[in-house]
Amino acid sequence: QVWQIRLDMHLLNHDGNITDAASIAGIVALCHFRRPDVSVQGEEVTVYTPEERDPVPLSIHHMPICVSFAFFHQGTYLLVDPTEREERVMDGLLVIAMNKHHEICTIQSSGVVMLVQDQILRCSKITAVKVAEITELIQKALENDQKARKEGGKFGFAESIPNQRITAFKMESAAVDTNDVEEKAGEIIAKADPPAEVFANPILHTPGTAQIGEGIESSWGDLEESEKEEEAEEEGESEAAAFECHKVETEDTSTMKETKNDEPIVLSDSEEEEVVILEPQELPRKTR
C-alpha cells in the first residue's frame, strides 16, 4: 500500500513566470508536509494520530527547480525570470528544470524562435547557478521553520508577515437604521435644487433609440464624418441632376410651343413610330 498525495496550486497574483513560482511553491510544500506515521504487522496497518506519534516527512531525494528564459529578437537577447509584460512581447520561452546536482529533469521550449546548441548550453549553465541559490534559500527557510516550531515561537505563513497586513481593508459589519427612511428622503428631495430641464416626453434621436428624463445626450443618431461627406455628395449630385432635368424640360417646352399639339411629328420615312407632343403641364418632373 502507498500514500496518495495531491498538490493543488492556487494563484494569488500573476506577474509573469508562473512556472518557476509554482515549482518552488510545490517543492517547498512537499518538503514541509508531514504524513501520519504507520506500522504494518502482517496484513494489519495502523495509522497513528499526531498525538500518538510525530508525523514523518516524505522521502524526497532531490528538489527539481524550474528556471525560465525569455528570448527577444530571434534569440539575440536573453532574459531570466520574465515578468508578465515581458512575456507579452517575447519571441520564445525556454524552461529548464534542474536539481542542485546539475541533473536536468526536463526541458521545454515554446514560441517561434529557433535555438542553437550554444544558447541551450548557456541557459543550462545559468540554471545550475540559479538552482543552487534557490535550493539554499529553501533549505534555510525549512530549517528556520522547524527551529521555530521546536522553540514554540511564531511560525507559518500568517506569522511571516506584519500583523493586519492581509486584513488591512477589512471592515466590521454595522447595522443599518431603516427608521424614518421616507421622511428623511422627503427632506433631502425638498432641499435639493430642481433639475434644469425636465423631459416629459421621450426624445427620439434616431429610430430605435430614445431618452427619457435627465442624462447625457445620446450620440447614437449622429452621423460619422465619412457618412456626412457621403450624404453631402449625394445631395450635390441630386441637385445637379435636377438642374439638368429642369433645363432639358425647359428647352423641350419652348420647342413644343412652336408646333401644333394635334399634329404628330414624323421623324423619317423609315420610321413608323409617332411621337406624341405633351402639353407643358403634363411633362413628368423628377422629384427628390
Secondary structure, DSSP 8 states (H G I E B T S, - for coil): -----------S---S-HHHHHHHHHHHHHHH-EE--EEEETTEEEE--TTTS--EE-------EEEEEEEETTTTEEEES--HHHHHH-SEEEEEEE-TT--EEEEEEEES----HHHHHHHHHHHHHHHHHHHHHHHHHHHHHHHHHHHT---SGGGSS-TTSTTTT---------TTHHHHHHHHHHHS---S----S-B-SSTT--B-SSS----TTS--HHHHHHHHHHHHHHHHHHHHHHHHHHHHHHHHTTS-SSS-B---SS----B----GGGS-----
